[in-house]
Amino acid sequence: MNNNSEARPMDSEEARSLVLEPYITEKTFNLIEKENKLTFIVTEKADKRQITEALKVLYGAEVSRVNTARTIHGKKAFVKFTGSEGARDLATKLGLV
C-alpha cells in the first residue's frame, strides 16, 4: 500500500522535495510565451499527479496538463497552466522573466 499521499494532503516540504527547480533555457522560455508552459526539474520518483499537486501547494498554480521526460539534466516536467497567462504569471513570480 503506497497510497499515503492520496489519504492526506501534500505539505510544502514534501512538495519541495518533488519539484526541485524551474528549468529555463531559450527553448523553455519560448514555451512560456507560445504554449503557456513552464519546465521544472523534478525527482525521478515524482509522477504527474504528484507534480500537479506540488505546484498547487507551492505556488497556488492551476495546472491543466503535465508531461514528463527523462533527460541528461534529470527528469523534467513540462507543465501547461489553465489560465491564458498562467506560465508567464508564475515565471514572473519566480523571477524568471
C-alpha positions as CSV (number, residue, x, y, z in Angstrom):
1,M,0.0,0.0,0.0
2,N,1.8,3.1,-1.2
3,N,-1.2,5.4,-1.5
4,N,-0.4,7.5,1.6
5,S,-0.2,10.7,-0.5
6,E,-3.9,10.3,-1.5
7,A,-5.0,9.9,2.1
8,R,-3.6,13.2,3.3
9,P,-2.8,16.5,1.6
10,M,0.7,17.2,0.5
11,D,2.7,19.6,2.7
12,S,5.1,22.2,1.4
13,E,8.2,20.2,2.5
14,E,7.0,17.2,0.5
15,A,6.2,19.4,-2.5
16,R,9.7,21.0,-2.4
17,S,11.2,17.5,-2.3
18,L,9.4,16.6,-5.6
19,V,9.7,19.8,-7.6
20,L,13.4,20.7,-7.4
21,E,13.8,23.8,-9.5
22,P,12.5,25.6,-12.6
23,Y,14.5,24.9,-15.8
24,I,14.9,27.9,-18.0
25,T,16.7,27.9,-21.4
26,E,15.9,29.8,-24.6
27,K,13.8,26.9,-25.7
28,T,11.8,26.7,-22.5
29,F,11.4,30.5,-22.4
30,N,9.7,30.2,-25.8
31,L,7.3,27.6,-24.3
32,I,6.3,30.2,-21.7
33,E,5.4,32.7,-24.4
34,K,3.9,30.4,-27.1
35,E,2.4,27.4,-25.2
36,N,1.7,28.7,-21.6
37,K,4.1,26.0,-20.3
38,L,6.9,26.1,-17.7
39,T,9.6,23.4,-17.3
40,F,10.7,22.1,-13.9
41,I,13.4,19.6,-12.8
42,V,11.6,17.0,-10.6
43,T,12.7,13.9,-8.7
44,E,12.8,10.6,-10.6
45,K,10.0,9.2,-8.4
46,A,7.6,12.1,-9.0
47,D,4.5,11.2,-11.0
48,K,2.3,13.6,-13.0
49,R,-0.4,13.7,-10.2
50,Q,2.2,14.5,-7.6
51,I,3.8,17.2,-9.7
52,T,0.4,18.8,-10.2
53,E,-0.4,18.7,-6.5
54,A,3.1,20.0,-5.6
55,L,2.8,23.0,-7.9
56,K,-0.6,23.8,-6.4
57,V,0.8,23.6,-2.8
58,L,4.0,25.6,-3.6
59,Y,2.6,28.3,-6.0
60,G,-1.2,28.1,-5.9
61,A,-0.9,27.2,-9.6
62,E,-3.8,25.7,-11.6
63,V,-2.3,23.0,-13.9
64,S,-4.1,21.7,-16.9
65,R,-1.5,19.1,-18.1
66,V,1.9,17.6,-17.2
67,N,4.2,15.8,-19.5
68,T,7.5,14.3,-18.2
69,A,10.7,13.3,-19.9
70,R,14.0,11.8,-18.6
71,T,17.0,13.8,-19.9
72,I,20.7,14.2,-19.1
73,H,19.7,17.0,-16.8
74,G,17.3,14.8,-14.8
75,K,13.6,14.3,-15.0
76,K,11.8,17.3,-16.5
77,A,8.1,18.2,-16.1
78,F,6.6,20.3,-18.9
79,V,3.6,21.9,-17.2
80,K,0.7,23.6,-19.0
81,F,-1.3,26.0,-17.0
82,T,-5.1,26.6,-17.1
83,G,-5.1,30.4,-17.3
84,S,-4.0,32.0,-20.5
85,E,-1.2,33.8,-18.7
86,G,-0.5,31.1,-16.0
87,A,3.0,30.3,-17.1
88,R,4.0,33.9,-17.5
89,D,2.5,34.9,-14.2
90,L,4.3,32.1,-12.3
91,A,7.6,32.8,-14.2
92,T,7.3,36.4,-13.2
93,K,6.5,35.5,-9.6
94,L,9.6,33.2,-9.5
95,G,11.8,36.0,-11.0
96,L,12.5,34.0,-14.3
97,V,11.3,36.7,-16.7
